[in-house]
Amino acid sequence: MDPTQTYELLRNLTTPVVAITSARNGKLNGMISDGAVRSSIVPDVSRVLVQINAFNLTHEIVRETGRFALHLLHADQADVVTKLGFSSGRDGDKLAGVPHRLGVTGCPILDDCYAWFDCTVINRMETGISTVFLGQAMDVGRGRGDAVLEPAQLREALPARYRALYERNLAAAQEQARSLAWMFTPATG
Ligand SMILES: Cc1cc2nc3c(=O)[nH]c(=O)nc-3n(C[C@H](O)[C@H](O)[C@H](O)COP(=O)(O)O)c2cc1C
């Protein structure tokens, strides 16, 4: 099948949009993901899986510190996505304009969100392109809003220049990821 069509099919496997924050030696950071899922059905053992691309600053920080905070965003938070999901924390302090406080793990907790899970990493899997981190929530909170932000809704809410930038960033990330993907290959024989 044509790779573009394949990618459109894979887009159906995205999850609600989340903000993932991290902290290292006083440097606070945040990024956006639409690939975070629940990883436990036990209410008092809350676990989540997040997939973070190897070339993101967040990847470096979470690998090193073993901590992250995941935030479900509510439907009116496209502005948080534009602040955290379009540039790297290597180029500036993205959280400066996003009100937050520090949670029990030391990661930033956004004042405004649908819900947050402040996590310690308890396991991880390398994919080459990314690392999948299994986080156990040490603290959980409910913010505001009636519905979480879905990717399709976000695409509608983003200003036009961000939609174009999203496609450019995605193409650049796909190019970087292509060379890393072959770290793991299907077994033959
Ligand atoms: C809607 C959306 C979904 C994204 N999903 C992911 C994702 O699942 N994994 C990932 O590593 N980056 C994802 N990104 C890209 C990162 O948020 C982006 O590269 C960010 O600038 C990384 O910041 P950092 O270098 O400060 O960690 C997404 C961005 C957007 C806008």
Ligand as a Chemical Component Dictionary entry (heavy atoms), coordinates in Angstrom:
data_LIG
# 
_chem_comp.id                   LIG 
_chem_comp.type                 NON-POLYMER 
_chem_comp.pdbx_formal_charge   0 
_chem_comp.three_letter_code    LIG 
# 
loop_
_chem_comp_atom.comp_id 
_chem_comp_atom.atom_id 
_chem_comp_atom.alt_atom_id 
_chem_comp_atom.type_symbol 
_chem_comp_atom.charge 
_chem_comp_atom.model_Cartn_x 
_chem_comp_atom.model_Cartn_y 
_chem_comp_atom.model_Cartn_z 
_chem_comp_atom.pdbx_ordinal 
LIG C1  C1  C 0 -0.581 16.831 18.195 1  
LIG C2  C2  C 0 0.857  16.465 18.473 2  
LIG C3  C3  C 0 1.154  15.149 18.807 3  
LIG C4  C4  C 0 2.467  14.772 19.075 4  
LIG N1  N1  N 0 2.740  13.477 19.434 5  
LIG C5  C5  C 0 3.995  13.134 19.802 6  
LIG C6  C6  C 0 4.284  11.821 20.288 7  
LIG O1  O1  O 0 3.393  10.955 20.411 8  
LIG N2  N2  N 0 5.567  11.535 20.658 9  
LIG C7  C7  C 0 6.574  12.471 20.561 10 
LIG O2  O2  O 0 7.712  12.170 20.925 11 
LIG N3  N3  N 0 6.331  13.730 20.079 12 
LIG C8  C8  C 0 5.074  14.068 19.717 13 
LIG N4  N4  N 0 4.809  15.343 19.261 14 
LIG C9  C9  C 0 5.925  16.273 19.046 15 
LIG C10 C10 C 0 6.477  16.908 20.314 16 
LIG O3  O3  O 0 5.461  17.418 21.141 17 
LIG C11 C11 C 0 7.423  18.032 19.900 18 
LIG O4  O4  O 0 8.451  17.488 19.114 19 
LIG C12 C12 C 0 7.993  18.806 21.050 20 
LIG O5  O5  O 0 8.466  20.026 20.499 21 
LIG C13 C13 C 0 9.138  18.120 21.780 22 
LIG O6  O6  O 0 9.649  18.998 22.734 23 
LIG P1  P1  P 0 10.997 18.779 23.582 24 
LIG O7  O7  O 0 12.163 18.679 22.608 25 
LIG O8  O8  O 0 11.067 20.007 24.416 26 
LIG O9  O9  O 0 10.835 17.521 24.367 27 
LIG C14 C14 C 0 3.503  15.738 19.000 28 
LIG C15 C15 C 0 3.200  17.073 18.674 29 
LIG C16 C16 C 0 1.880  17.439 18.422 30 
LIG C17 C17 C 0 1.561  18.880 18.078 31 
# 
loop_
_chem_comp_bond.comp_id 
_chem_comp_bond.atom_id_1 
_chem_comp_bond.atom_id_2 
_chem_comp_bond.value_order 
_chem_comp_bond.pdbx_ordinal 
LIG C1  C2  SING 1  
LIG C2  C3  SING 2  
LIG C2  C16 DOUB 3  
LIG C3  C4  DOUB 4  
LIG C4  N1  SING 5  
LIG C4  C14 SING 6  
LIG N1  C5  DOUB 7  
LIG C5  C6  SING 8  
LIG C5  C8  SING 9  
LIG C6  O1  DOUB 10 
LIG C6  N2  SING 11 
LIG N2  C7  SING 12 
LIG C7  O2  DOUB 13 
LIG C7  N3  SING 14 
LIG N3  C8  DOUB 15 
LIG C8  N4  SING 16 
LIG N4  C9  SING 17 
LIG N4  C14 SING 18 
LIG C9  C10 SING 19 
LIG C10 O3  SING 20 
LIG C10 C11 SING 21 
LIG C11 O4  SING 22 
LIG C11 C12 SING 23 
LIG C12 O5  SING 24 
LIG C12 C13 SING 25 
LIG C13 O6  SING 26 
LIG O6  P1  SING 27 
LIG P1  O7  DOUB 28 
LIG P1  O8  SING 29 
LIG P1  O9  SING 30 
LIG C14 C15 DOUB 31 
LIG C15 C16 SING 32 
LIG C16 C17 SING 33 
# 
